[in-house]
Amino acid sequence: MSETHNDSPAKERIPEGQAVPQVYDIEKSFTKKIIIFTLAAFLIAVLFNFPLEKNIITAIENQIAKNRRCPISYQKIELGYFLPKVILKDATIPGQCFNKVGTNLNFDEILFRISMPSFWPIGIKTKLEAHQDGARINIFPRLAIGGNAIQIEDTVLEGSFLSSFTSFPNLLKGHIAVQGNFELKGQTVSSGHLKIDSKDLVIPPQTLMGINLSSLPFKKLEVAGTYTKKSFHLKAFRIGDNNSPIAAEFTGKITPSPHNFNFSRLDLEGRVRFSNAFLNEVGLLRIMLNGKKQKEGYYYIRLQGTLGVPKPTFIDPT
């Protein structure tokens, strides 16, 4: 009698009170998925059913309305959630915000968002972006425990934008890059640094102060200075190059007026050079310079008075 061998694997008995590992892992994974799905469903329900967005927009509108000194208008407010931000569509900043009543600045959009934490000093760094034909503005306000600050980076202003701040709609052409960093105490600037640069600055043909001028291609513009003790200390101001009709260099101090920038006081010294072609075009200037001493083709000048009405005085260069 032959024995019968069963080659099939023996069934493993599970001791009482012990779960199958594979089943346990599946149950654990399934439980996690249920929890994640429930939380996601709850958040989606809050965002779409609870009037959170409406309440935020209402709060922003109330804050804008409170600023009667500079009443910004806009067509629409939008919120962004991925990187928290507020967007003002078709925004208008009236001229009264910069003491230029009757002249408005119109932007396609103004965007404000939290940029990143500031670790020193401890606080929050935010970002303000504004775009318009002729302007790309990027400002980084920093809200910190020790005081607030404003940083300006990657900002380029075209001449048409800057001309809108003046009485001459076609005063400037070209691109002007701006960088700066300013510390604030309360709502006023306590200290800061500013740098302005251009390589294609031009004054188009026009009439200025009753004088008919042809195009003035300055090309080069460099401005650098610091603000402290309520005055802007001009470390360098250079405009024009060897081929420009006018070239000038100045240093000194400007004391800004809190009410009207044109009333800012000047205390500058420097030198100016005029090309023969420019002097021939502006005969009155040639008469004014008659007898004034030069050094290497430059007239040395002290500028006082105000920014709106400067008072030049010629200095003996020797």
JOKAJO-V451886 format. One record per pair of residues at least 12 apart in sequence whose C-alpha atoms are under 7 Angstrom apart, sorted by the first residue. I is the first residue (numbers start at 1). J is the second residue. Records with the same first field share a line. If there is no record, write none. Layout:
I: J / J
//
This chain:
57: 77
69: 97
70: 94 / 96 / 97
72: 92 / 93 / 94
73: 91 / 92 / 93
74: 88 / 89 / 90 / 91 / 92
75: 89 / 90 / 91
76: 88 / 89
77: 89
84: 113 / 114
85: 111 / 112 / 113 / 114
86: 111 / 112 / 113
87: 109 / 110 / 111 / 112
88: 109 / 110 / 111
89: 108 / 109 / 110
90: 107 / 108 / 109
91: 106 / 107 / 108 / 109 / 110
92: 104 / 105 / 106 / 107
93: 105 / 106
99: 260
100: 165
106: 132
107: 130 / 131 / 132
108: 131 / 132
109: 130 / 131
110: 129 / 130 / 131
111: 128 / 129 / 130
112: 127 / 128 / 129
113: 126 / 127 / 128
114: 126 / 127
115: 127
121: 144 / 146
122: 144 / 145
123: 142 / 143 / 144 / 145
124: 142 / 143 / 144
125: 140 / 141 / 142 / 143
126: 140 / 141 / 142
127: 139 / 140 / 141
128: 140
134: 157 / 158 / 160 / 161
135: 156 / 157 / 158 / 161
136: 155 / 156 / 157
137: 155 / 156
138: 152 / 153 / 154 / 155
139: 151 / 152 / 153
140: 152
147: 184 / 185
148: 183 / 184 / 185
149: 182 / 183 / 184
150: 181 / 182 / 183
151: 180 / 181 / 182
152: 179 / 180 / 181
153: 179 / 180
155: 177 / 178 / 179
156: 175 / 176 / 177 / 178
157: 175 / 176 / 177
158: 173 / 174 / 175 / 176
159: 172 / 173 / 174 / 175
160: 172 / 173
171: 203 / 204
172: 202 / 203 / 204
173: 201 / 202 / 203
174: 200 / 201 / 202
175: 198 / 200 / 201
176: 196 / 197 / 198
177: 196 / 197 / 198
178: 195 / 196 / 197
179: 194 / 195 / 196
180: 193 / 194 / 195
181: 193 / 194
190: 228
191: 227 / 228
192: 226 / 227 / 228
193: 225 / 226 / 227
194: 224 / 225 / 226
195: 223 / 224 / 225
196: 222 / 223 / 224
197: 221 / 222 / 223
198: 220 / 221 / 222
199: 219 / 220 / 221
200: 219 / 220
201: 217 / 218 / 219 / 220
202: 216 / 217 / 218 / 219
203: 215 / 216 / 217
204: 216
216: 245
217: 244
218: 239 / 240 / 241 / 244
219: 240
220: 239 / 240 / 241
221: 238 / 239 / 240
222: 237 / 238 / 239
223: 236 / 237 / 238
224: 236 / 237
230: 255
231: 253 / 254 / 255 / 256
232: 253 / 254 / 255
233: 252 / 253 / 254
234: 251 / 252 / 253
235: 251 / 252
236: 250 / 251
237: 249 / 250 / 251
238: 250
245: 274 / 275 / 278
246: 273 / 274 / 275
247: 272 / 273 / 274
248: 271 / 272 / 273
249: 270 / 271 / 272
250: 268 / 269 / 270 / 271
251: 268 / 269 / 270
252: 267 / 268 / 269
253: 266 / 267 / 268
254: 266 / 267
262: 306 / 307 / 308
263: 306 / 307 / 308
264: 306 / 307
265: 305 / 306 / 307
266: 303 / 304 / 305 / 306 / 307
267: 303 / 304
268: 302 / 303 / 304
269: 301 / 302 / 303
270: 300 / 301 / 302
271: 298 / 299 / 300 / 301
272: 298 / 299 / 300
273: 297 / 298 / 299
293: 316
294: 317
295: 317
300: 314 / 315 / 316 / 317
301: 313 / 314 / 315
302: 314 / 315
//
